[in-house]
């Protein structure tokens, strides 16, 4: 792959990341009910699809397998990550422990920056010694699992059969991860056979850092502009109107569909006078 082609791939990646970051949060009630009523197979599908569209998770996996050349190394690191995110996914969901998903996803974005920084030799350059990568992957797995748990807890899981639902979702996550990992390893195998691999690896891992920063800024943007942290962020086509609504309490009509159910920082309904 030529460097110019590599930059084109990275540009396409950022376009996909932007689209995903805008529409990442939100699930209609109809979709929630369809998943719950669909049974455990539906939860497996949900887990697999979430992993395959969770670019922050995939970029982290891509980063820590980037320089792994043996099958046993791949198994060791993937197992560490899988154990980490499985522990928090299952335990946090069972105990009902949750947090603002924008903040959790922001930390996950920083994990992508971490792995890119490690791959470019940043720790060795500035701190003389790199932290234990296997331990870091395991610990970051906890955070990724917590992020997955916050997504799962958006569904009305109920009490009956909840453990089986969680395990089905987790199985779907692992199946999606295995499928994505196979494509990553095939791509890396092909790249390593090219003369320009060192240049490609530098560009790719700097792109990981940039993508992680991009995700981080988008998540913090979503956090800072969500009127209620427990609600989804604003639709993209209502963004400007939402900004205007947050700065004004004097209008008598809702600014955008559903805004009458949201409150501003002082507790007044958005789009309604403060005294109503």
N, C-alpha and C positions, 0 to 999 in steps of 0.2 A: 504494500500500500504506500503510495507516495504521500509526503507531508501535506501537499495541497488537498489531496483526497481526505486525509485525516482531519484537517480543519473543516472540511465540508460536513463530515460525519458529526463533528462536535457541534457545528452550527445547527444541524438538524436535531441533535440531542437537546440543545437548549430550547429549541422551539417546542419540542415535546414536553420538556420539563415545565415550560411556562404554561402550556395548555393544562397540564396535569395539576399544577399548583393553583390555578384559578378554580378548577372544578373538583378539587380533591375532597372538599368537605361538603357533606350533605347527602341525605338519603330520604326519599319520599316515604310517607307512611305506607303507601301501596307496596313499595319495594320491601320495606321491613316486614309487613304481614306476609308477603309472598315467600320470603326466606324462612320465617318462623313456621309457616304452614307446610313448607316443602320438606321438612324433616332433616335428618342428619346428612343425607346426600347433598342437600342444598347448602348446608354449612361447610361441607367439604369443598363444594364449588366456590362458595364465597371466600374461603381461605386461599384457595389456589388463585382465584382471580385477583384477590387483594395483593398477594405477593407479586404476581406478574405485572400489575399496574402500579406497584409501590416502588417507584424509581429510587427513592431514598434508600430503601432496604437493598435493592438490587445493586446500586452503585457501591454500597458498603461491601457487599459480597464480592463484587467485581474487584474492588480494591485489595481485599486481603488475599485473594487467590492469584493476583496479578503475577507475582514472581514465584509462585509455587510450581515446582517442576515434577514432583513425584506424586504418585497416586496416594501414598500414605500420608504425605503432608496435607494434601487436599482434604482427605478424610478427617485428619486430626483437627484442622482449623474449622471445617464445616460442622463437625460434631460439637466443638466448643461453642460456636455461635448458636447452634440448634438447641443445645442444653440450656444456654443462657436465656434465650427468648422463650423457650417452652416453660421454664420455671415461672417467670413473671406473667406470661400469658395465662397460664392455668391458675396460679395462686391469686393473682390480682383480680381476675374475673370471679372466682369463687367467693372471695372475701368482699367483693364490691368496691375495691380500692380503685379510684380513678383520679384524674387530674385534667387540667385544661389541655386539650389535645394539641392546640397550637404550640404550647410551650414544650410538650413532649416531642413533637415533630421538629421543633427548633433544635433540641439537643441531638436528635437523630441526624439532623443535617450537619451538625458539628462533628459527629462521628465520621461522616463522609470526608470532611475536611481533614480530620485526624489521619485517616488511612492514606489519603493522598499525600499529606505532609510526610508521613513515614516512608512512603514509597519513593519520594523524591530526595530522601536523605536529609530531611530537615532536622530531625532530632540529632543525628550524628554530627551535623554541621554546627548547630547552635548549642547542643548540650553534651556533645562528645559521645554519648551513649544512648541508644534507643531503649525505650521501655519494652518489657516483655510483650511481644505482639500477640502471642497466644492468649495471655492473660487479658490483654486489652480487648481482644475479640470476644472473649467470654463475658467480660464485664459490660461491654457495649451491647451484648446480646440481651442482658437484663433490660436495658432501656428500650431496645427495639421491641421486646416482648411486651413491655408496658404500653408502648404505643399501639401495638396490635390489640391489646386488651381494651384500651379506651374505645377502639373502633367496634369491637365485639359487643361492648356494653351499651352501645347505642341501640341495640336491638332489645325488644322485650323478651328476655330469655326465660322468665318465669322460674319456678323452683323444680318442676317435674322434668327429669332427664337433663338437667343443666350440665352435669359433668360430661355426659355423652356429646352434647352439643359443642362444648368447649374442645373436647378431644377431636371431634370431627373437623372443627375449624382449624385446629392445630395440624391435623393430618393434611388438610388442604394446603396449608402454608408450606409444609414440608414437600408436598408433591410439586407445588409451583416452584419452590426453590430448586428442587432437583432438575426440573425441566429447564429453568433459566441457567442453572449452573452448567448443564451440558453444552448449551450454546456458547456460554462464556469461555469454557475450556477449549472448545473447538476453535473459536476465534483467536484465543491466545496462542494455541498450538500453531496456527497458520502464521500469526504475526512473528513468532519466535524464529521462523524459518526464513524471514526476510532480512536483508542486510541493514535495513533502516530501523530495526526493532528498537535500538537504544533511543533514537530520535522519537519514534512513535510512543515509546513508554514514557518519555519525558512530557510530551504533549498531552498524552492521555491522563497522566496523574496530576498534572497542573490543571487539566480540565475537571478532574474530580474535585479539587480544592475549590475551583470557581463554581462548580455546580452545587457543592455543599454550602458555600456562602450565599448563592442565589436562593436555595431552599430556605436557609436560615432567615434571610431578609424577608422572603415572602411569608413565612410563618409568623415572624414578629409583626409584620404589617397586618396580617389577619388578626393577630391577638390584640393589637392596639386599636383596631377599627371595629372589632366586634362589640356591639353595645352591651350584650350580655354574654359572658364567657361560656355559658352553658348552651347557647344557641349556635346555629351554624353561621358562618360569615355571609356577607351580602352577595347576591348574584352579581356577576360581572356587569350586566347591563344596567344595574341599579346603583353602581358604585358612586358616581358623581352625586346622585340624588341622596344617597345615604350620608355622604359627607355634609351636604347642605342641611339635612335633617338634624344631624348631630349638633350643628351650630345654631340652630334656630328652634324656638318653641312657640312661635307666634302664628303658625299657619293652622288653618282649621280643617284641612283635608289631608288624608294620608299621602305621604310622599311617594310610596311605592307599595305594591300589593303586599299585605301582611304587616306593614309597618305599624298599624294601629295596635298590634299585639306586642310591640317592642317598647322598651323604656329607655330614656336617656339617663345620663349619669345622676340626675337629680330625682329620678323616679317618675317624671312626667311622661305621658305617652308621646312617642314620636309622631309629629304631625298634628298634635292637639295642643291647645293653649295650656299653660302650666296650671291654671286654676281649675281645669275640668277634671 
